[in-house]
């Protein structure tokens, strides 16, 4: 069972951080070089935020919810980065799944 309140909180925080990284990378190429590591780290953070805001759930439920929260913010960040012309469209699927 997915906790919608925790998903909204984790997704919002993760998305804000991803968009901040993408905007910084659009203007600073040294940040662009860290998109993969930084993006996965921020998605991990979103997953942890989801888990911390969900009480009494099984480990499997926390893992699935955390993965969804991390994937949502990754997809939005990669989409914005693609629209800015910084990454190819092929990265939308690969980056979101990663």
The first five atom37 places (N, CA, C, CB, O) and aatype in JSON, in Angstrom:
{
  "aatype": [20, 20, 20, 20, 20, 20, 20, 20, 20, 20, 20, 20, 20, 20, 20, 20, 20, 20, 20, 20, 20, 20, 20, 20, 20, 20, 20, 20, 20, 20, 20, 20, 20, 20, 20, 20, 20, 20, 20, 20, 20, 20, 20, 20, 20, 20, 20, 20, 20, 20, 20, 20, 20, 20, 20, 20, 20, 20, 20, 20, 20, 20, 20, 20, 20, 20, 20, 20, 20, 20, 20, 20, 20, 20, 20, 20, 20, 20, 20, 20, 20, 20, 20, 20, 20, 20, 20, 20, 20, 20, 20, 20, 20, 20, 20, 20, 20, 20],
  "atom_mask": [
    [1, 1, 1, 1, 1],
    [1, 1, 1, 1, 1],
    [1, 1, 1, 1, 1],
    [1, 1, 1, 1, 1],
    [1, 1, 1, 1, 1],
    [1, 1, 1, 1, 1],
    [1, 1, 1, 1, 1],
    [1, 1, 1, 1, 1],
    [1, 1, 1, 1, 1],
    [1, 1, 1, 1, 1],
    [1, 1, 1, 1, 1],
    [1, 1, 1, 1, 1],
    [1, 1, 1, 1, 1],
    [1, 1, 1, 1, 1],
    [1, 1, 1, 1, 1],
    [1, 1, 1, 1, 1],
    [1, 1, 1, 1, 1],
    [1, 1, 1, 1, 1],
    [1, 1, 1, 1, 1],
    [1, 1, 1, 1, 1],
    [1, 1, 1, 1, 1],
    [1, 1, 1, 1, 1],
    [1, 1, 1, 1, 1],
    [1, 1, 1, 1, 1],
    [1, 1, 1, 1, 1],
    [1, 1, 1, 1, 1],
    [1, 1, 1, 1, 1],
    [1, 1, 1, 1, 1],
    [1, 1, 1, 1, 1],
    [1, 1, 1, 1, 1],
    [1, 1, 1, 1, 1],
    [1, 1, 1, 1, 1],
    [1, 1, 1, 1, 1],
    [1, 1, 1, 1, 1],
    [1, 1, 1, 1, 1],
    [1, 1, 1, 1, 1],
    [1, 1, 1, 1, 1],
    [1, 1, 1, 1, 1],
    [1, 1, 1, 1, 1],
    [1, 1, 1, 1, 1],
    [1, 1, 1, 1, 1],
    [1, 1, 1, 1, 1],
    [1, 1, 1, 1, 1],
    [1, 1, 1, 1, 1],
    [1, 1, 1, 1, 1],
    [1, 1, 1, 1, 1],
    [1, 1, 1, 1, 1],
    [1, 1, 1, 1, 1],
    [1, 1, 1, 1, 1],
    [1, 1, 1, 1, 1],
    [1, 1, 1, 1, 1],
    [1, 1, 1, 1, 1],
    [1, 1, 1, 1, 1],
    [1, 1, 1, 1, 1],
    [1, 1, 1, 1, 1],
    [1, 1, 1, 1, 1],
    [1, 1, 1, 1, 1],
    [1, 1, 1, 1, 1],
    [1, 1, 1, 1, 1],
    [1, 1, 1, 1, 1],
    [1, 1, 1, 1, 1],
    [1, 1, 1, 1, 1],
    [1, 1, 1, 1, 1],
    [1, 1, 1, 1, 1],
    [1, 1, 1, 1, 1],
    [1, 1, 1, 1, 1],
    [1, 1, 1, 1, 1],
    [1, 1, 1, 1, 1],
    [1, 1, 1, 1, 1],
    [1, 1, 1, 1, 1],
    [1, 1, 1, 1, 1],
    [1, 1, 1, 1, 1],
    [1, 1, 1, 1, 1],
    [1, 1, 1, 1, 1],
    [1, 1, 1, 1, 1],
    [1, 1, 1, 1, 1],
    [1, 1, 1, 1, 1],
    [1, 1, 1, 1, 1],
    [1, 1, 1, 1, 1],
    [1, 1, 1, 1, 1],
    [1, 1, 1, 1, 1],
    [1, 1, 1, 1, 1],
    [1, 1, 1, 1, 1],
    [1, 1, 1, 1, 1],
    [1, 1, 1, 1, 1],
    [1, 1, 1, 1, 1],
    [1, 1, 1, 1, 1],
    [1, 1, 1, 1, 1],
    [1, 1, 1, 1, 1],
    [1, 1, 1, 1, 1],
    [1, 1, 1, 1, 1],
    [1, 1, 1, 1, 1],
    [1, 1, 1, 1, 1],
    [1, 1, 1, 1, 1],
    [1, 1, 1, 1, 1],
    [1, 1, 1, 1, 1],
    [1, 1, 1, 1, 1],
    [1, 1, 1, 1, 1]
  ],
  "atom_positions": [
    [[0.84, -1.17, 0.0], [0.0, 0.0, 0.0], [0.89, 1.24, 0.0], [-0.96, -0.01, 1.22], [1.77, 1.39, 0.85]],
    [[0.67, 2.12, -0.95], [1.45, 3.34, -1.09], [0.83, 4.44, -0.22], [1.53, 3.8, -2.58], [-0.39, 4.64, -0.23]],
    [[1.66, 5.12, 0.53], [1.24, 6.23, 1.38], [1.26, 7.5, 0.52], [2.16, 6.38, 2.66], [2.34, 8.02, 0.21]],
    [[0.08, 8.0, 0.14], [0.02, 9.14, -0.78], [0.61, 10.42, -0.19], [-1.42, 9.39, -1.19], [1.24, 11.19, -0.91]],
    [[0.41, 10.64, 1.1], [0.97, 11.85, 1.74], [2.49, 11.82, 1.68], [0.49, 11.97, 3.22], [3.12, 12.81, 1.32]],
    [[3.07, 10.68, 2.04], [4.53, 10.54, 2.0], [5.05, 10.64, 0.57], [4.95, 9.2, 2.62], [6.13, 11.18, 0.33]],
    [[4.28, 10.12, -0.39], [4.69, 10.18, -1.8], [4.71, 11.62, -2.29], [3.75, 9.33, -2.68], [5.63, 12.02, -3.01]],
    [[3.73, 12.4, -1.91], [3.68, 13.81, -2.32], [4.85, 14.58, -1.73], [2.34, 14.45, -1.9], [5.5, 15.37, -2.42]],
    [[5.12, 14.36, -0.45], [6.23, 15.06, 0.21], [7.56, 14.67, -0.43], [6.25, 14.74, 1.72], [8.34, 15.54, -0.8]],
    [[7.8, 13.37, -0.56], [9.07, 12.9, -1.13], [9.22, 13.32, -2.58], [9.17, 11.37, -1.03], [10.3, 13.74, -3.0]],
    [[8.14, 13.21, -3.35], [8.19, 13.61, -4.75], [8.45, 15.09, -4.93], [6.9, 13.23, -5.44], [9.21, 15.49, -5.81]],
    [[7.81, 15.9, -4.09], [8.0, 17.35, -4.19], [9.42, 17.76, -3.82], [7.0, 18.08, -3.28], [10.05, 18.54, -4.53]],
    [[9.92, 17.22, -2.72], [11.3, 17.56, -2.31], [12.3, 17.08, -3.36], [11.62, 16.93, -0.93], [13.2, 17.83, -3.75]],
    [[12.15, 15.84, -3.81], [13.05, 15.3, -4.82], [13.01, 16.08, -6.11], [12.73, 13.85, -5.09], [14.04, 16.34, -6.72]],
    [[11.81, 16.45, -6.54], [11.66, 17.21, -7.79], [12.3, 18.58, -7.68], [10.18, 17.34, -8.17], [12.98, 19.03, -8.6]],
    [[12.08, 19.26, -6.57], [12.69, 20.58, -6.38], [14.21, 20.48, -6.43], [12.25, 21.2, -5.02], [14.88, 21.31, -7.05]],
    [[14.76, 19.47, -5.78], [16.22, 19.3, -5.79], [16.73, 18.92, -7.18], [16.64, 18.22, -4.78], [17.77, 19.42, -7.62]],
    [[16.0, 18.05, -7.88], [16.41, 17.66, -9.24], [16.39, 18.86, -10.18], [15.48, 16.55, -9.79], [17.32, 19.07, -10.95]],
    [[15.33, 19.65, -10.11], [15.22, 20.83, -10.97], [16.33, 21.83, -10.65], [13.83, 21.5, -10.82], [16.9, 22.44, -11.55]],
    [[16.64, 21.99, -9.38], [17.75, 22.86, -9.0], [19.07, 22.39, -9.59], [17.87, 22.94, -7.49], [19.86, 23.2, -10.08]],
    [[19.31, 21.08, -9.55], [20.53, 20.53, -10.12], [20.56, 20.74, -11.63], [20.67, 19.03, -9.78], [21.59, 21.1, -12.19]],
    [[19.42, 20.52, -12.3], [19.35, 20.66, -13.75], [19.6, 22.11, -14.17], [17.98, 20.19, -14.27], [20.33, 22.36, -15.13]],
    [[19.0, 23.04, -13.47], [19.2, 24.47, -13.79], [20.65, 24.86, -13.55], [18.25, 25.36, -12.95], [21.25, 25.58, -14.35]],
    [[21.22, 24.39, -12.45], [22.64, 24.67, -12.18], [23.52, 24.05, -13.26], [23.05, 24.14, -10.79], [24.51, 24.65, -13.69]],
    [[23.18, 22.84, -13.7], [23.95, 22.18, -14.74], [23.81, 22.84, -16.1], [23.55, 20.75, -14.84], [24.72, 22.77, -16.92]],
    [[22.68, 23.47, -16.34], [22.48, 24.15, -17.61], [23.4, 25.36, -17.74], [21.02, 24.58, -17.77], [23.8, 25.73, -18.85]],
    [[23.73, 25.96, -16.62], [24.59, 27.15, -16.65], [26.03, 26.84, -16.28], [24.04, 28.19, -15.72], [26.91, 27.67, -16.51]],
    [[26.29, 25.68, -15.71], [27.63, 25.33, -15.25], [27.95, 23.9, -15.69], [27.75, 25.47, -13.7], [27.39, 22.95, -15.14]],
    [[28.81, 23.74, -16.67], [29.08, 22.43, -17.27], [29.75, 21.46, -16.3], [29.95, 22.6, -18.49], [29.68, 20.25, -16.52]],
    [[30.39, 21.94, -15.26], [30.98, 21.0, -14.29], [29.88, 20.29, -13.51], [31.93, 21.73, -13.33], [30.07, 19.16, -13.06]],
    [[28.74, 20.94, -13.33], [27.59, 20.29, -12.68], [26.98, 19.27, -13.64], [26.52, 21.34, -12.23], [26.54, 18.2, -13.22]],
    [[26.94, 19.61, -14.93], [26.4, 18.69, -15.93], [27.15, 17.36, -15.9], [26.49, 19.31, -17.33], [26.55, 16.3, -16.08]],
    [[28.44, 17.41, -15.67], [29.25, 16.18, -15.62], [28.85, 15.28, -14.46], [30.72, 16.53, -15.52], [29.16, 14.09, -14.47]],
    [[28.16, 15.84, -13.47], [27.75, 15.06, -12.29], [26.26, 14.72, -12.31], [28.08, 15.83, -11.03], [25.73, 14.27, -11.29]],
    [[25.58, 14.92, -13.45], [24.15, 14.65, -13.51], [23.8, 13.21, -13.09], [23.64, 14.9, -14.92], [22.86, 13.01, -12.33]],
    [[24.54, 12.24, -13.57], [24.21, 10.83, -13.27], [24.3, 10.55, -11.78], [25.14, 9.88, -14.04], [23.35, 10.05, -11.17]],
    [[25.43, 10.85, -11.19], [25.64, 10.59, -9.77], [24.73, 11.46, -8.91], [27.11, 10.82, -9.38], [24.1, 10.98, -7.97]],
    [[24.66, 12.73, -9.23], [23.82, 13.65, -8.47], [22.35, 13.3, -8.57], [24.05, 15.07, -8.94], [21.63, 13.32, -7.57]],
    [[21.9, 12.98, -9.77], [20.49, 12.63, -9.97], [20.1, 11.37, -9.22], [20.21, 12.45, -11.44], [19.04, 11.31, -8.6]],
    [[20.95, 10.35, -9.28], [20.65, 9.12, -8.53], [20.69, 9.36, -7.03], [21.64, 8.01, -8.91], [19.9, 8.79, -6.29]],
    [[21.61, 10.2, -6.59], [21.68, 10.53, -5.17], [20.44, 11.27, -4.69], [22.91, 11.36, -4.89], [19.93, 11.01, -3.6]],
    [[19.95, 12.19, -5.52], [18.74, 12.93, -5.14], [17.51, 12.03, -5.18], [18.54, 14.13, -6.08], [16.6, 12.19, -4.36]],
    [[17.47, 11.09, -6.11], [16.37, 10.12, -6.14], [16.43, 9.22, -4.91], [16.43, 9.27, -7.43], [15.39, 8.87, -4.34]],
    [[17.63, 8.83, -4.51], [17.78, 8.04, -3.28], [17.27, 8.85, -2.09], [19.27, 7.64, -3.06], [16.58, 8.3, -1.22]],
    [[17.6, 10.1, -2.04], [17.12, 10.96, -0.96], [15.59, 11.02, -0.94], [17.71, 12.39, -1.11], [14.98, 10.96, 0.13]],
    [[14.98, 11.14, -2.12], [13.51, 11.15, -2.19], [12.94, 9.83, -1.66], [13.04, 11.39, -3.64], [11.94, 9.83, -0.96]],
    [[13.58, 8.72, -2.0], [13.14, 7.43, -1.48], [13.26, 7.33, 0.03], [13.93, 6.32, -2.12], [12.38, 6.77, 0.69]],
    [[14.33, 7.86, 0.56], [14.51, 7.85, 2.01], [13.48, 8.75, 2.7], [15.93, 8.31, 2.37], [12.98, 8.42, 3.77]],
    [[13.19, 9.88, 2.09], [12.17, 10.77, 2.65], [10.82, 10.06, 2.67], [12.07, 12.09, 1.82], [10.06, 10.17, 3.63]],
    [[10.53, 9.32, 1.6], [9.28, 8.55, 1.57], [9.26, 7.55, 2.74], [9.12, 7.8, 0.22], [8.28, 7.47, 3.47]],
    [[10.33, 6.81, 2.9], [10.38, 5.79, 3.95], [10.27, 6.41, 5.34], [11.69, 4.99, 3.84], [9.6, 5.85, 6.21]],
    [[10.9, 7.54, 5.55], [10.85, 8.19, 6.86], [9.47, 8.75, 7.19], [11.88, 9.3, 6.92], [9.13, 8.92, 8.36]],
    [[8.68, 9.04, 6.16], [7.34, 9.58, 6.37], [6.25, 8.52, 6.33], [7.05, 10.64, 5.33], [5.07, 8.83, 6.35]],
    [[6.66, 7.26, 6.27], [5.7, 6.15, 6.22], [5.94, 5.28, 7.45], [5.84, 5.32, 4.9], [7.04, 4.74, 7.62]],
    [[4.95, 5.14, 8.27], [5.07, 4.36, 9.5], [4.34, 3.03, 9.37], [4.52, 5.15, 10.71], [3.28, 2.96, 8.74]],
    [[4.9, 1.99, 9.95], [4.22, 0.71, 10.05], [4.09, -0.07, 8.76], [2.9, 0.91, 10.6], [3.24, -0.95, 8.67]],
    [[4.9, 0.22, 7.76], [4.83, -0.51, 6.5], [5.91, -1.58, 6.44], [4.97, 0.45, 5.31], [6.9, -1.53, 7.17]],
    [[5.7, -2.54, 5.57], [6.7, -3.59, 5.39], [7.89, -3.03, 4.62], [6.08, -4.82, 4.66], [7.8, -1.99, 3.97]],
    [[8.99, -3.75, 4.69], [10.2, -3.33, 3.98], [9.94, -3.29, 2.48], [11.39, -4.28, 4.3], [10.39, -2.37, 1.8]],
    [[9.21, -4.26, 1.98], [8.9, -4.3, 0.55], [8.07, -3.11, 0.12], [8.17, -5.58, 0.21], [8.32, -2.53, -0.94]],
    [[7.09, -2.75, 0.91], [6.24, -1.61, 0.61], [7.05, -0.31, 0.63], [5.08, -1.52, 1.61], [6.86, 0.56, -0.21]],
    [[7.95, -0.2, 1.59], [8.81, 0.99, 1.67], [9.73, 1.07, 0.45], [9.64, 0.97, 2.96], [9.94, 2.16, -0.09]],
    [[10.26, -0.07, 0.02], [11.16, -0.09, -1.13], [10.42, 0.3, -2.41], [11.79, -1.48, -1.29], [10.94, 1.08, -3.21]],
    [[9.23, -0.23, -2.58], [8.45, 0.1, -3.78], [8.06, 1.58, -3.78], [7.19, -0.79, -3.87], [8.21, 2.26, -4.79]],
    [[7.56, 2.07, -2.66], [7.19, 3.48, -2.56], [8.38, 4.4, -2.76], [6.55, 3.76, -1.22], [8.28, 5.42, -3.45]],
    [[9.51, 4.05, -2.17], [10.72, 4.85, -2.33], [11.21, 4.85, -3.77], [11.82, 4.33, -1.43], [11.66, 5.89, -4.27]],
    [[11.12, 3.71, -4.43], [11.53, 3.63, -5.84], [10.63, 4.47, -6.73], [11.52, 2.17, -6.31], [11.1, 5.13, -7.65]],
    [[9.34, 4.45, -6.44], [8.41, 5.28, -7.22], [8.69, 6.76, -6.99], [6.95, 4.95, -6.84], [8.73, 7.53, -7.94]],
    [[8.88, 7.16, -5.75], [9.18, 8.57, -5.45], [10.46, 9.01, -6.14], [9.31, 8.78, -3.92], [10.5, 10.09, -6.74]],
    [[11.5, 8.18, -6.08], [12.76, 8.51, -6.74], [12.63, 8.55, -8.25], [13.82, 7.52, -6.35], [13.22, 9.41, -8.9]],
    [[11.85, 7.63, -8.8], [11.65, 7.6, -10.25], [10.87, 8.79, -10.77], [10.94, 6.33, -10.64], [11.17, 9.32, -11.84]],
    [[9.87, 9.21, -10.01], [9.06, 10.37, -10.42], [9.91, 11.63, -10.5], [7.89, 10.59, -9.44], [9.87, 12.36, -11.49]],
    [[10.69, 11.88, -9.46], [11.5, 13.1, -9.48], [12.62, 13.01, -10.52], [12.09, 13.37, -8.08], [13.0, 14.02, -11.1]],
    [[13.14, 11.81, -10.75], [14.16, 11.64, -11.79], [13.57, 11.92, -13.17], [14.74, 10.21, -11.76], [14.18, 12.63, -13.97]],
    [[12.39, 11.39, -13.45], [11.74, 11.6, -14.74], [11.51, 13.09, -15.0], [10.41, 10.84, -14.8], [11.78, 13.58, -16.09]],
    [[11.02, 13.8, -14.01], [10.75, 15.24, -14.18], [12.06, 16.0, -14.4], [10.0, 15.81, -12.95], [12.14, 16.86, -15.27]],
    [[13.09, 15.68, -13.61], [14.38, 16.35, -13.77], [15.0, 16.09, -15.13], [15.33, 15.9, -12.68], [15.53, 17.0, -15.76]],
    [[14.94, 14.84, -15.58], [15.52, 14.49, -16.88], [14.72, 15.13, -18.01], [15.56, 12.96, -17.07], [15.3, 15.59, -19.0]],
    [[13.41, 15.17, -17.87], [12.57, 15.8, -18.89], [12.93, 17.29, -19.03], [11.07, 15.64, -18.55], [13.07, 17.79, -20.15]],
    [[13.06, 17.98, -17.92], [13.44, 19.39, -17.98], [14.83, 19.56, -18.58], [13.39, 20.02, -16.57], [15.05, 20.47, -19.38]],
    [[15.75, 18.69, -18.21], [17.09, 18.76, -18.76], [17.08, 18.52, -20.27], [18.0, 17.73, -18.07], [17.82, 19.15, -21.02]],
    [[16.23, 17.6, -20.71], [16.1, 17.35, -22.15], [15.5, 18.56, -22.86], [15.22, 16.1, -22.4], [15.97, 18.96, -23.93]],
    [[14.46, 19.15, -22.27], [13.84, 20.33, -22.88], [14.8, 21.51, -22.97], [12.6, 20.73, -22.1], [14.68, 22.36, -23.85]],
    [[15.76, 21.57, -22.04], [16.79, 22.61, -22.09], [17.9, 22.27, -23.08], [17.38, 22.83, -20.69], [18.77, 23.1, -23.36]],
    [[17.87, 21.05, -23.61], [18.86, 20.64, -24.6], [20.15, 20.09, -24.01], [19.19, 21.78, -25.46], [21.15, 19.98, -24.72]],
    [[20.13, 19.73, -22.73], [21.35, 19.25, -22.08], [21.56, 17.74, -22.18], [21.34, 19.65, -20.65], [22.7, 17.28, -22.11]],
    [[20.49, 16.97, -22.33], [20.6, 15.51, -22.42], [19.7, 15.0, -23.54], [20.22, 14.83, -21.07], [18.7, 15.64, -23.86]],
    [[20.05, 13.85, -24.14], [19.21, 13.3, -25.22], [17.93, 12.67, -24.67], [20.0, 12.25, -26.02], [17.85, 12.31, -23.49]],
    [[16.93, 12.54, -25.53], [15.65, 11.95, -25.14], [15.8, 10.51, -24.68], [14.66, 12.02, -26.3], [15.01, 10.04, -23.85]],
    [[16.78, 9.8, -25.19], [16.98, 8.4, -24.82], [17.27, 8.24, -23.33], [18.11, 7.79, -25.63], [17.08, 7.16, -22.76]],
    [[17.72, 9.29, -22.71], [18.04, 9.23, -21.28], [16.79, 9.25, -20.4], [18.94, 10.39, -20.9], [16.86, 8.91, -19.22]],
    [[15.65, 9.63, -20.96], [14.41, 9.66, -20.17], [14.11, 8.28, -19.58], [13.23, 10.14, -21.03], [13.85, 8.18, -18.38]],
    [[14.13, 7.25, -20.38], [13.83, 5.91, -19.88], [14.98, 5.36, -19.03], [13.54, 4.95, -21.05], [14.76, 4.88, -17.92]],
    [[16.19, 5.43, -19.54], [17.34, 4.87, -18.83], [17.56, 5.56, -17.48], [18.6, 4.99, -19.69], [17.78, 4.89, -16.47]],
    [[17.5, 6.86, -17.45], [17.74, 7.61, -16.23], [16.64, 7.4, -15.2], [17.87, 9.07, -16.53], [16.91, 7.34, -14.0]],
    [[15.4, 7.3, -15.67], [14.29, 7.09, -14.73], [14.37, 5.71, -14.1], [12.94, 7.26, -15.45], [14.16, 5.57, -12.89]],
    [[14.68, 4.71, -14.87], [14.79, 3.34, -14.35], [16.0, 3.21, -13.44], [14.88, 2.33, -15.5], [15.96, 2.47, -12.46]],
    [[17.06, 3.92, -13.76], [18.27, 3.83, -12.91], [18.0, 4.37, -11.55], [19.43, 4.58, -13.54], [18.9, 4.38, -10.7]]
  ]
}
